[in-house]
Amino acid sequence: MTGGKATAVVFANVKVGVRCLSVLLAGGMEVKLVVTHEEDPQEVVHFASVIETARRYGLPLALPGNAGDPAFVDRIVGLAPDFIFSFYYRQMLPSSILAAARRGALNMHGSLLPRYRGRAPINWVVIKGETETGASLHYMTDKPDAGDIVDQQAVPILPDDTAYDVFNKVTVAAEIVMWRSLPGLVSGDIKATRQDPRAASYFGRRRPEDGEIDWSAHAKTVHDLVRGVAPPYPGAYTMLGRSKLRILRTAREDGPAAPTGAPALFLSDGAWFAACGGGGVLRVSDMDLDGRSVSAHDLEKALGGARFPLQTPNRRPVG
């Protein structure tokens, strides 16, 4: 403690980082250093700027390429913070940094731990068709997302929510958790709960190529993938010959499921639909072809007709 205030070094990124950093400042925490990444302008448009927030409050700022660099670790150790917080920071912090926090190092994770540990939890919960997720504040250990849980806040996932819709809900949940937990962290009255390893699940990072659609699946599975990687994420796609068609928004059609068979895109009443090999039909309401937005008429012209067979990728599904 310095002058009666608890002190912290904050590793932060995107909107969750901005909002949780704002909570610390509103709650009277002395932030000795904000650590973040070089920002992609396109990402900042959607996900907010930690750099701008730190500068607005006049906070010391660092943008290390490698948080485990010995000189940078020495800098953190020299600050001797009471707490270290990681709010969506992309790198896993080394134990030498965690040990520098005199009263604990904590991470805000975008799922209801112990489920969906690991990378891209918000994308994964949507892709897997979950109806609920949330934010979890937990102590950091050498094992990712495995430390004792301080607090959690659940949020619903609606059937047509995209991952970005869910990200915005989780951001609010993270802010609530941080605001609710901060007084107890500072006073030392927090009672953390051990995670049950038997209930844990872990998912790895996603790559743009993991968005290729497997049309042999059921329509719900395809719909969940489309909304799970919809922009500002890279988007789900299918190959039409040598062209890439990104499927950016779909809707499940009511009524009886389509019979299992060869999947295909087809035009009906001025709109494109996808019949999925595992059953069910999707209305395709937003798409682009080779990076260019296309209307139903544009796609019909590009494909040379009102029906087109869909390819199934020859690869093992991710996750």
C-alpha positions as CSV (number, residue, x, y, z in Angstrom):
1,M,0.0,0.0,0.0
2,T,1.2,3.5,-0.9
3,G,-0.3,6.4,1.1
4,G,-3.2,4.2,2.1
5,K,-4.1,3.2,-1.5
6,A,-3.7,-0.3,-2.9
7,T,-1.4,-0.3,-6.0
8,A,-1.5,-2.3,-9.2
9,V,0.1,-3.1,-12.5
10,V,-2.5,-3.7,-15.1
11,F,-2.0,-5.8,-18.2
12,A,-5.0,-4.9,-20.5
13,N,-6.4,-5.2,-24.0
14,V,-9.6,-4.3,-25.9
15,K,-12.9,-3.2,-24.3
16,V,-12.7,-5.6,-21.3
17,G,-9.3,-4.0,-20.5
18,V,-10.7,-0.5,-20.8
19,R,-13.7,-1.1,-18.6
20,C,-11.9,-3.1,-15.9
21,L,-9.1,-0.5,-15.8
22,S,-11.8,2.2,-15.4
23,V,-13.3,0.3,-12.5
24,L,-9.9,0.1,-10.7
25,L,-9.5,3.9,-11.1
26,A,-13.0,4.6,-10.0
27,G,-12.5,2.4,-7.0
28,G,-9.4,4.3,-5.9
29,M,-6.7,1.9,-6.9
30,E,-3.3,3.5,-7.7
31,V,-2.3,2.1,-11.1
32,K,1.5,2.2,-11.3
33,L,1.8,0.9,-14.9
34,V,-0.6,-0.1,-17.7
35,V,0.8,-2.7,-20.1
36,T,-0.8,-3.4,-23.4
37,H,-0.1,-4.2,-27.1
38,E,0.5,-2.2,-30.2
39,E,-3.0,-1.6,-31.5
40,D,-4.5,-2.5,-34.9
41,P,-6.7,0.5,-35.9
42,Q,-9.3,-1.9,-37.2
43,E,-9.5,-3.6,-33.9
44,V,-9.7,-0.4,-31.9
45,V,-12.8,0.6,-34.0
46,H,-14.6,-2.4,-32.6
47,F,-12.9,-3.2,-29.3
48,A,-11.7,0.2,-27.8
49,S,-8.2,1.5,-27.0
50,V,-6.3,0.8,-23.8
51,I,-3.6,3.2,-24.9
52,E,-6.0,6.1,-25.3
53,T,-7.6,5.3,-21.9
54,A,-4.2,5.2,-20.1
55,R,-3.1,8.5,-21.7
56,R,-6.4,10.2,-20.8
57,Y,-5.8,9.4,-17.1
58,G,-2.1,10.2,-17.3
59,L,-1.0,6.7,-16.4
60,P,2.5,5.2,-17.2
61,L,2.3,3.0,-20.2
62,A,4.4,0.1,-21.6
63,L,4.1,-1.9,-24.8
64,P,6.6,-4.7,-24.5
65,G,6.9,-7.2,-27.4
66,N,7.5,-9.9,-24.8
67,A,6.3,-9.6,-21.3
68,G,8.7,-12.2,-20.1
69,D,11.8,-10.2,-21.2
70,P,14.1,-10.1,-18.1
71,A,14.5,-6.4,-18.2
72,F,10.8,-5.9,-18.3
73,V,10.2,-8.4,-15.5
74,D,12.8,-6.5,-13.4
75,R,10.8,-3.3,-14.0
76,I,7.6,-5.0,-12.7
77,V,9.4,-6.4,-9.7
78,G,10.8,-3.0,-8.9
79,L,7.3,-1.5,-8.9
80,A,6.4,-3.9,-6.1
81,P,2.6,-3.7,-6.7
82,D,0.0,-5.0,-4.3
83,F,-1.9,-6.6,-7.2
84,I,-1.3,-7.5,-10.8
85,F,-4.4,-7.7,-13.1
86,S,-4.7,-9.2,-16.5
87,F,-7.7,-8.1,-18.5
88,Y,-7.7,-9.9,-21.9
89,Y,-3.9,-9.4,-22.3
90,R,-2.8,-11.7,-25.1
91,Q,0.3,-13.2,-23.5
92,M,0.4,-15.6,-20.6
93,L,2.3,-13.9,-17.8
94,P,5.4,-15.7,-16.5
95,S,5.6,-16.8,-12.9
96,S,8.3,-14.2,-12.2
97,I,5.7,-11.5,-12.9
98,L,2.9,-13.2,-11.0
99,A,5.3,-13.5,-7.9
100,A,5.8,-9.7,-8.0
101,A,2.3,-9.1,-6.8
102,R,2.4,-8.9,-3.0
103,R,-1.3,-9.5,-2.6
104,G,-2.2,-11.6,-5.7
105,A,-2.3,-11.7,-9.4
106,L,-5.7,-11.9,-11.0
107,N,-7.1,-12.5,-14.5
108,M,-10.5,-11.7,-16.0
109,H,-11.6,-14.6,-18.2
110,G,-14.5,-14.5,-20.7
111,S,-16.3,-17.7,-19.7
112,L,-17.9,-19.4,-16.7
113,L,-14.8,-21.2,-15.4
114,P,-13.9,-24.0,-15.2
115,R,-15.6,-24.4,-18.6
116,Y,-14.0,-23.0,-21.7
117,R,-10.5,-22.4,-20.4
118,G,-8.0,-21.3,-23.0
119,R,-8.1,-19.0,-26.0
120,A,-11.1,-17.4,-27.7
121,P,-13.7,-18.5,-25.2
122,I,-16.4,-16.2,-26.5
123,N,-16.1,-17.5,-30.0
124,W,-16.1,-21.1,-28.8
125,V,-19.2,-20.9,-26.6
126,V,-21.2,-19.5,-29.6
127,I,-19.7,-22.1,-32.0
128,K,-20.6,-24.9,-29.6
129,G,-24.2,-23.6,-29.3
130,E,-24.1,-22.7,-25.6
131,T,-27.0,-20.7,-24.2
132,E,-25.0,-19.0,-21.3
133,T,-21.5,-17.8,-20.6
134,G,-20.0,-15.0,-18.5
135,A,-17.0,-13.5,-16.9
136,S,-14.8,-15.0,-14.2
137,L,-12.2,-13.2,-12.0
138,H,-9.7,-15.7,-10.8
139,Y,-6.2,-15.9,-9.4
140,M,-3.5,-16.7,-11.9
141,T,-1.3,-19.7,-11.6
142,D,1.3,-21.4,-13.9
143,K,-1.6,-23.3,-15.6
144,P,-3.9,-21.2,-17.8
145,D,-7.2,-20.2,-16.3
146,A,-7.0,-22.8,-13.5
147,G,-6.7,-20.6,-10.4
148,D,-9.2,-20.1,-7.6
149,I,-12.3,-18.1,-8.6
150,V,-13.0,-14.8,-6.9
151,D,-16.4,-14.1,-8.6
152,Q,-18.4,-14.8,-11.7
153,Q,-21.3,-13.2,-13.6
154,A,-23.4,-15.1,-16.1
155,V,-25.0,-13.6,-19.3
156,P,-27.4,-15.2,-21.7
157,I,-26.6,-16.2,-25.3
158,L,-29.6,-15.8,-27.6
159,P,-30.1,-18.1,-30.6
160,D,-29.0,-15.5,-33.1
161,D,-26.4,-13.6,-31.0
162,T,-23.0,-13.2,-32.8
163,A,-19.8,-13.6,-30.9
164,Y,-19.5,-9.8,-30.9
165,D,-22.9,-9.5,-29.3
166,V,-21.8,-11.9,-26.6
167,F,-18.4,-10.1,-26.2
168,N,-20.3,-6.9,-25.4
169,K,-22.4,-8.7,-22.8
170,V,-19.3,-10.3,-21.3
171,T,-17.6,-6.9,-21.1
172,V,-20.5,-5.6,-18.9
173,A,-20.3,-8.8,-16.9
174,A,-16.6,-8.3,-16.3
175,E,-17.2,-4.7,-15.2
176,I,-19.8,-5.9,-12.7
177,V,-17.5,-8.6,-11.4
178,M,-14.6,-6.2,-11.0
179,W,-16.8,-3.5,-9.3
180,R,-18.3,-6.1,-6.9
181,S,-14.9,-7.7,-6.1
182,L,-12.7,-4.7,-5.7
183,P,-13.6,-3.7,-2.1
184,G,-13.0,-7.2,-0.8
185,L,-9.7,-7.5,-2.7
186,V,-8.5,-4.3,-1.1
187,S,-9.7,-5.2,2.4
188,G,-8.5,-8.8,2.2
189,D,-11.9,-10.2,2.8
190,I,-12.3,-12.0,-0.5
191,K,-13.0,-15.8,-0.2
192,A,-11.9,-17.5,-3.4
193,T,-13.3,-20.9,-4.6
194,R,-11.3,-23.7,-6.0
195,Q,-12.1,-24.8,-9.5
196,D,-13.3,-28.4,-10.0
197,P,-10.9,-29.9,-12.5
198,R,-13.5,-32.6,-13.4
199,A,-15.8,-29.9,-14.8
200,A,-13.0,-28.2,-16.8
201,S,-12.9,-27.9,-20.6
202,Y,-10.1,-26.3,-22.6
203,F,-10.2,-24.9,-26.1
204,G,-7.3,-23.6,-28.2
205,R,-6.8,-20.6,-30.4
206,R,-8.8,-20.2,-33.6
207,R,-7.3,-19.4,-37.1
208,P,-9.2,-17.8,-40.0
209,E,-9.0,-21.1,-41.9
210,D,-10.9,-22.8,-39.1
211,G,-14.0,-20.8,-40.3
212,E,-14.4,-23.0,-43.4
213,I,-17.9,-24.5,-43.2
214,D,-18.6,-28.2,-43.1
215,W,-21.8,-28.4,-45.1
216,S,-22.3,-32.1,-44.1
217,A,-23.3,-30.8,-40.6
218,H,-26.8,-29.9,-39.5
219,A,-28.1,-26.4,-40.2
220,K,-27.9,-25.4,-36.5
221,T,-24.2,-26.4,-36.3
222,V,-23.5,-24.3,-39.4
223,H,-25.5,-21.4,-38.0
224,D,-23.6,-21.5,-34.8
225,L,-20.3,-21.4,-36.7
226,V,-21.4,-18.4,-38.8
227,R,-22.5,-16.3,-35.8
228,G,-19.4,-17.5,-33.8
229,V,-16.9,-16.0,-36.2
230,A,-19.0,-13.2,-37.8
231,P,-17.3,-9.8,-38.3
232,P,-15.4,-8.2,-36.7
233,Y,-13.9,-11.7,-36.5
234,P,-12.7,-13.3,-39.8
235,G,-16.1,-14.8,-40.8
236,A,-17.2,-18.3,-41.9
237,Y,-16.7,-19.2,-45.5
238,T,-17.1,-21.8,-48.2
239,M,-15.2,-22.2,-51.5
240,L,-17.1,-21.9,-54.7
241,G,-14.6,-23.2,-57.2
242,R,-11.6,-20.8,-56.7
243,S,-13.7,-18.1,-55.1
244,K,-14.3,-17.6,-51.4
245,L,-17.8,-16.9,-50.3
246,R,-18.0,-15.6,-46.8
247,I,-21.3,-16.3,-45.1
248,L,-21.7,-13.5,-42.7
249,R,-25.3,-13.8,-41.4
250,T,-27.8,-16.7,-41.5
251,A,-31.2,-17.5,-40.1
252,R,-32.6,-20.9,-39.4
253,E,-35.8,-21.6,-41.4
254,D,-38.8,-22.9,-39.5
255,G,-40.7,-26.0,-40.6
256,P,-39.6,-29.5,-41.4
257,A,-35.9,-30.3,-41.7
258,A,-34.6,-30.7,-45.2
259,P,-33.8,-34.3,-46.1
260,T,-30.2,-35.4,-45.7
261,G,-28.4,-35.3,-49.0
262,A,-25.9,-33.4,-51.0
263,P,-25.6,-29.8,-49.6
264,A,-26.3,-27.0,-52.0
265,L,-27.0,-23.3,-52.2
266,F,-30.2,-22.4,-54.0
267,L,-32.1,-19.3,-54.9
268,S,-35.8,-19.0,-54.0
269,D,-38.0,-15.9,-54.1
270,G,-35.0,-13.6,-54.5
271,A,-33.1,-15.0,-51.5
272,W,-30.3,-17.5,-51.1
273,F,-30.7,-20.6,-48.9
274,A,-28.3,-23.4,-47.9
275,A,-29.5,-26.9,-47.6
276,C,-27.2,-28.7,-45.1
277,G,-26.2,-32.3,-45.5
278,G,-27.0,-33.1,-41.9
279,G,-30.6,-31.7,-42.2
280,G,-32.1,-28.2,-42.1
281,V,-32.1,-25.1,-44.2
282,L,-30.5,-21.7,-43.6
283,R,-31.5,-18.4,-45.2
284,V,-28.3,-16.5,-46.1
285,S,-28.9,-12.9,-45.5
286,D,-25.4,-11.4,-45.7
287,M,-22.4,-12.5,-47.7
288,D,-19.4,-11.4,-49.7
289,L,-17.6,-13.0,-52.6
290,D,-13.8,-12.6,-52.7
291,G,-14.0,-9.7,-50.3
292,R,-16.8,-7.9,-52.2
293,S,-20.3,-7.6,-50.8
294,V,-22.8,-9.3,-53.2
295,S,-26.6,-9.2,-53.6
296,A,-28.7,-12.2,-54.4
297,H,-28.7,-11.2,-58.0
298,D,-24.9,-10.7,-58.0
299,L,-24.3,-14.2,-56.7
300,E,-26.7,-15.8,-59.2
301,K,-24.8,-14.1,-62.0
302,A,-21.4,-15.1,-60.5
303,L,-22.5,-18.7,-60.1
304,G,-24.2,-18.9,-63.5
305,G,-27.5,-20.2,-62.1
306,A,-29.9,-20.5,-59.1
307,R,-28.4,-23.6,-57.6
308,F,-24.8,-24.6,-56.7
309,P,-23.4,-27.7,-54.9
310,L,-21.5,-26.9,-51.7
311,Q,-18.1,-28.4,-50.9
312,T,-17.3,-30.1,-47.7
313,P,-13.7,-29.5,-46.5
314,N,-11.4,-32.5,-46.2
315,R,-10.1,-31.8,-42.8
316,R,-10.8,-32.7,-39.2
317,P,-13.1,-30.3,-37.3
318,V,-11.4,-27.9,-34.9
319,G,-12.3,-28.1,-31.2
